[in-house]
Amino acid sequence: MSKRILVIEDQEDNRQILRDLLTNADFEVIEAEDGEAGLAAAAAHRPDLILMDIQLPILDGYEATRRLKANAALRTIPVIVVTSYALGGDADKARAAGCDAYISKPYSPRQLLAKVREYLSTSVPTR
Amino acid sequence: MLGVPLLREGTLIGVMGLARPVVKPFSTKQIELAATFADQAVIAIENVRLFSEVQTRTEELARSVEELRALGEVSQAVNSTLDLETVLTTIVAKAVQLSGTEAGAIYTFDEKTEKFELSSTSGMDAALIAAIRERDIRIGTPGIGQAAANRAPVQIPDVRNEPSELLDVVVRAGFRALLCIPLLGANRIVGALVVRRRTPGEFPQSTVDLLETFADQSVLAIQNARLFREIEEKGRQLQEASRHKSQFLANMSHELRTPLNAILGYTELILDSIYGEPTDKMRTVLERLESNGRHLLGLINDVLDLSKIEAGQLALSLDDYSLSDVVHGVVSAVEPLAAEKRLAFKAEVSSDLPTGHGDGRRLSQVLLNLVGNAIKFTDKGEVAIRSWAANGAFTVAVCDTGPGIAVADQAKIFEEFQQADSSITRKKGGTGLGLSIAKRIIEMHGGRLWVESEPGKGSTFYFTLPMRVEAQAGPS
């Protein structure tokens, strides 16, 4: 059974890259375009891992991560936050929000895939 | 009657006359006696004259000393403080004191409204100040306006003889005599200095001369203050413009990077055969696409770093780090590059380096830049990293056997977009920003980065920084 990854990202190009990368690596990909839809998708689909962008409409990545980690049913899902290089202190803010790991843009798809695999192999299965 | 001349060194200064009612010639003895008295009188008169002369000289001297001291205080005030208010108040107070008057004021001339504005006062009560402020004083107005129009001092020995709307105010306040000195710049009217006395009468030329000196000092003070204000304002505008520029660059870099991320991302996916196996030809082109994209990304990142440093937005993330880890991290990143150029590459790190406190990631960036440059510019020989700790500071040296840098170019390489030889930019790549950023990052750690080099003898770049950096140093 392939693992399910929720990609919360508002930019179509980035979503497509992640979709192509992860699908090719035999993951099941579900997508959300804003923080609120992301939370709903997490609750509905119970993914094995979440890739969270920071600059999102409606609810930003920090707040979405905080709410996920405050939800007893969802807090065990590993969250990898994708921070932007441009904004200093993002890594600290991401950690403070409770994410499990962060990767900063610009990321290499290859490195991102390695990080996803690392967290999926160590995480407690949720299903 | 007997008359005896009073002679001082042969000059007649008086006559002593003796008379008696008896008709009889004076004897020689009497005449001699009278002459002796006359001599005594001359000495007595001379003593008194000398005494009063000494007294006058002493008074003059005391006044000169006082004037000199006052002038000294005034010029010191002019030179030591840029607070115009303080300077002008000092000048007015001294002018009043030394001119033997009871009140005085300095007016500044506003070129826009063409009016004189009361600036500093001495010995004037609030009612008089308010009454004068209500009046419009222009060039030609009796008193100071007249002095300004004539470009020369004007004195009014008795104000009651020259009635005018403005002067009536002064008369009502109990003043009788005025002396007005214009404050003149090179080719403009700067203002006026006035002193007022309660008794009527002419002012002596010495007072006029003295106040003219004070007026010159006032002009200097006013012009200094004006220039200072202008410079300050210009500086503020420049700072603002620079901040806007940096903010613009920061936004721009961010916006440029977003599409570039997509370009690089897709390229990598194609190279990883996610969309099918590319042909060798396609692969070669894609690799070029990728390396150009990475170069562009490097440029954008460097511009962003630099603009953040300039805008004071680059915050060091201070934490414990191991210098040895920093060095080894950089070594493993660049070892393949050195191997590709068949360069000997070594790193010597003291085994007992203490734990540092600073921004380890930024320090890696600095070292990576220095070592990357060394490898880039060295075609044969070796590149070596040495690091040690002494006196609470770390020092790292990056030594190469490259072409070396002429002394004349050594300062230039730390400036933005400068390489020692601009043709190198095309041959060797690089953004020309790395060293400038590296230097600033080290300075933000309170450290120093420099180069020692000689053409033909290789280069050694050094940086030294405190082992424990508790607070970020401001941008230089």
Boltz contact constraints between the chains, C-beta under 6 A:
constraints:
  - contact:
      token1: [A, 13]
      token2: [B, 262]
      max_distance: 6.0
  - contact:
      token1: [A, 17]
      token2: [B, 265]
      max_distance: 6.0
  - contact:
      token1: [A, 20]
      token2: [B, 269]
      max_distance: 6.0
  - contact:
      token1: [A, 20]
      token2: [B, 274]
      max_distance: 6.0
  - contact:
      token1: [A, 24]
      token2: [B, 274]
      max_distance: 6.0
  - contact:
      token1: [A, 86]
      token2: [B, 254]
      max_distance: 6.0
  - contact:
      token1: [A, 88]
      token2: [B, 315]
      max_distance: 6.0
  - contact:
      token1: [A, 105]
      token2: [B, 261]
      max_distance: 6.0
  - contact:
      token1: [A, 106]
      token2: [B, 261]
      max_distance: 6.0
  - contact:
      token1: [A, 109]
      token2: [B, 265]
      max_distance: 6.0
  - contact:
      token1: [A, 109]
      token2: [B, 268]
      max_distance: 6.0
  - contact:
      token1: [A, 109]
      token2: [B, 269]
      max_distance: 6.0
